[in-house]
Amino acid sequence: MPPAAKRPRSYDHAKVVAAVLAQFSHVRAAVGRLTPEQLALPTRLGEWTVRELCAHIAMVAQLAAESLERPEPRTRDLALLDWPFATSTAASAVDEDTRSFAGLGEADELCARTAERIGALLPGSPADRLVPTRFGGMRFGDYLVTRTVELVVHTDDLAAATGLEIPYDRQALAACTRLLADALAVKAPGGSTEVRIPPFAVVQCIEGPRHTRGTPPNTVETDPLTWVRLATGRAVWQEERDAARVRVRGERADLGPLLPLLG
């Protein structure tokens, strides 16, 4: 996909740092409660067990710290709103890296080392510094927003696999929701349909007549976690609609053909 034309919304870097640290802390606490039997459970992520999933969560958080320690790239290759569409190109590499990372220690040890590392490097980090990522040079502030997506999505995966109730940091869930909502507006530009994900995001999308006042004729409304699951392929549009977790009005309000956004 070409670079996103939509200008991304701004994110408060200090709040995103705090959100990443808080959400990883919630995950670390949950991982510390897992039994060997729970670590061996399957997940909804292909052949990964809970052990691999925990390793992956630690790895994606640690990558933020590692990016700051590596040489700064000469060019910015990736904008924030390009990232969601680039993720599908790296599935096999992510799987290989995750399995290698999982071999470095037990899940709770990996999480403890990652927590120490990000706790030391992320506070006070420079938002505008370019850092290397799997997809090219990126502003560190933007890259850290992508970590909220990784952490929120995989927290939900971990909860689904184990039955644990794991908290969501409000700022992490907000940043994740907003980025995925903006990605929808990039994928289907237009102003005929309003997608509402209270209390965090409202976007316009899909070509067609743009409303200018009053209640739009085409609306979609859902909660943040349902939206995250739809945008990342963890939930199916028609099933969520049938269960009334998505409320739809208007002939241009079918998002099914546009989802998921992340591979």
C-alpha positions in Angstrom: 0.0 0.0 0.0 1.3 3.5 -0.8 2.1 5.9 2.1 -1.0 7.0 3.9 -2.5 10.2 2.7 -4.4 10.8 5.9 -2.5 12.9 8.4 -2.3 11.0 11.6 -3.7 12.4 14.8 -1.2 13.5 17.4 -0.4 11.4 20.5 1.1 12.7 23.7 4.4 10.8 23.9 4.6 10.8 27.7 1.1 9.3 27.9 2.0 6.6 25.4 5.1 5.7 27.3 3.1 5.4 30.5 0.5 3.4 28.6 3.0 0.9 27.3 4.7 0.5 30.7 1.3 0.1 32.4 -0.1 -2.5 30.0 3.0 -4.5 30.0 2.9 -4.5 33.8 -0.6 -6.0 33.7 0.6 -8.7 31.3 3.6 -9.4 33.5 1.4 -9.9 36.5 -0.8 -12.3 34.6 2.1 -14.3 33.3 3.4 -14.7 36.8 0.2 -16.4 37.8 0.3 -19.0 35.0 0.7 -22.7 35.8 2.8 -25.0 33.6 -0.5 -26.5 32.4 -1.8 -23.0 31.4 1.4 -22.2 29.6 0.9 -25.3 27.5 -2.6 -24.4 26.4 -3.3 -23.6 22.8 -4.1 -20.1 21.6 -6.1 -18.6 18.7 -2.7 -17.8 17.0 -2.0 -20.8 14.9 0.4 -23.3 16.5 1.5 -21.0 19.3 0.9 -22.1 22.9 0.4 -19.7 25.7 4.2 -20.0 26.3 4.9 -18.6 22.8 2.3 -16.0 23.2 3.8 -14.7 26.4 7.2 -14.7 24.8 5.8 -12.7 21.8 4.3 -10.1 24.1 7.6 -9.7 25.9 9.4 -9.5 22.6 7.3 -6.8 21.0 7.7 -4.6 24.1 11.5 -5.2 24.2 11.8 -4.2 20.6 10.9 -0.7 21.6 13.9 -0.6 23.9 16.1 -2.2 21.4 15.2 0.3 18.7 16.6 3.1 20.9 19.9 1.3 21.3 20.5 0.8 17.6 21.9 3.3 15.2 19.5 6.0 13.9 18.3 5.4 10.4 19.0 8.1 7.8 15.5 8.2 6.4 11.9 7.8 7.7 10.4 5.0 5.6 7.2 4.4 7.4 4.4 6.7 8.7 2.2 5.7 11.6 -0.8 5.0 9.4 1.3 2.8 7.0 2.2 0.4 9.8 -1.2 -1.5 10.1 -1.0 -2.4 6.4 2.7 -3.5 6.6 2.2 -6.1 9.3 0.8 -8.9 7.1 4.1 -9.0 5.2 6.1 -10.2 8.3 4.1 -13.2 9.6 6.7 -15.9 9.0 9.6 -13.7 10.4 7.5 -12.9 13.5 6.8 -16.5 14.1 10.5 -17.4 13.8 11.7 -14.5 16.0 9.1 -15.4 18.6 10.1 -19.0 18.8 13.8 -18.0 19.1 12.9 -15.4 21.8 10.9 -18.1 23.7 14.0 -20.2 23.9 15.8 -17.6 25.9 14.1 -18.4 29.2 10.8 -19.1 31.0 7.9 -16.8 30.3 8.0 -15.0 33.7 11.8 -14.5 33.3 11.4 -13.0 29.8 8.7 -10.6 31.1 10.8 -9.6 34.1 13.9 -8.8 31.9 11.7 -6.9 29.5 10.0 -4.9 32.2 13.4 -3.9 33.6 14.7 -2.9 30.1 11.7 -0.8 29.0 11.4 0.7 32.4 14.9 2.0 32.1 14.8 3.2 28.5 11.3 4.4 27.7 10.8 7.2 30.2 12.2 10.4 28.8 12.7 8.9 25.4 12.8 11.2 22.4 9.6 11.0 20.4 11.1 12.4 17.2 14.2 10.2 17.0 14.2 7.9 14.0 14.5 4.2 15.0 14.9 1.0 12.9 11.9 -1.3 12.7 11.0 -4.4 10.8 9.5 -2.3 8.1 12.0 0.6 7.9 12.9 3.8 9.7 10.1 5.3 11.9 9.6 8.0 14.4 10.0 6.5 17.9 6.8 8.2 19.1 4.9 6.6 16.2 6.6 3.2 16.8 5.6 3.3 20.5 1.9 3.9 19.5 2.2 0.6 17.5 3.3 -1.1 20.7 0.0 -0.2 22.3 -1.7 -2.2 19.5 0.5 -5.2 20.0 0.1 -5.1 23.8 -3.7 -4.6 23.8 -4.4 -7.2 21.1 -2.2 -9.8 22.7 -3.5 -9.1 26.1 -6.9 -10.1 24.7 -5.3 -13.2 23.1 -3.8 -14.2 26.5 -7.1 -13.7 28.3 -9.0 -15.7 25.7 -6.5 -18.6 26.0 -6.3 -18.7 29.8 -9.6 -17.4 31.1 -7.7 -14.8 33.2 -9.1 -11.4 33.7 -6.3 -9.0 32.7 -6.8 -5.2 33.1 -6.5 -2.8 30.1 -4.7 0.5 30.7 -7.1 3.2 29.5 -4.5 5.1 27.6 -3.2 2.0 25.9 -6.7 0.9 24.8 -7.4 4.4 23.6 -4.3 4.7 21.5 -4.8 1.2 20.0 -8.5 2.0 19.2 -7.7 5.3 17.6 -4.9 3.9 15.4 -7.0 1.1 14.1 -10.0 3.4 13.5 -7.8 5.8 11.5 -6.4 2.9 9.6 -10.0 2.1 8.5 -10.4 5.7 7.3 -7.2 5.3 5.2 -8.3 2.0 3.7 -11.8 3.2 2.8 -11.5 7.0 2.4 -14.7 9.0 2.3 -17.4 10.7 4.3 -20.6 8.7 3.9 -20.3 6.6 7.0 -19.5 7.5 10.6 -17.8 4.9 12.7 -18.1 5.5 16.5 -16.1 3.7 19.1 -16.9 5.5 22.3 -15.3 6.9 24.3 -12.1 6.9 22.2 -12.7 7.4 18.4 -15.0 8.7 15.7 -14.0 8.5 12.0 -15.5 9.1 8.7 -15.0 6.6 5.9 -16.4 5.0 2.7 -17.1 6.9 -0.5 -20.5 8.5 -1.0 -22.5 11.5 0.0 -21.0 13.3 2.9 -23.4 14.5 5.6 -22.8 18.0 6.9 -25.2 18.3 9.9 -27.4 16.3 12.2 -27.3 12.6 12.6 -25.5 10.9 9.7 -27.5 8.4 7.6 -24.9 5.7 7.9 -23.4 4.8 11.2 -21.5 2.0 12.9 -21.1 1.9 16.7 -19.3 -0.6 18.9 -17.1 -0.8 22.0 -13.3 -0.6 21.9 -12.5 -4.2 22.5 -15.0 -5.4 19.9 -13.5 -3.0 17.4 -10.0 -4.2 18.2 -11.1 -7.8 17.7 -12.8 -6.9 14.4 -9.9 -4.9 13.1 -7.4 -7.7 13.8 -9.4 -10.7 12.7 -10.2 -12.0 16.2 -13.9 -11.5 15.6 -16.2 -11.8 12.6 -18.3 -8.8 11.4 -21.6 -10.7 10.9 -21.3 -12.6 14.1 -20.7 -9.4 16.2 -23.5 -7.7 14.4 -25.9 -10.6 15.0 -24.9 -10.5 18.7 -25.6 -6.7 18.8 -22.1 -5.9 19.8 -22.0 -3.8 16.6 -24.9 -1.5 15.9 -25.4 -0.5 12.3 -27.6 1.9 10.5 -27.7 2.8 6.8 -27.0 1.1 3.5 -23.3 2.1 3.4 -22.6 0.9 6.9 -21.3 -2.6 6.1 -17.7 -2.8 7.2 -17.5 -6.6 6.6 -15.6 -6.4 3.3 -13.1 -4.0 4.8 -12.1 -6.2 7.8 -9.7 -7.2 9.2 -7.3 -4.3 8.8 -4.3 -6.2 10.2 -3.1 -9.5 8.7 
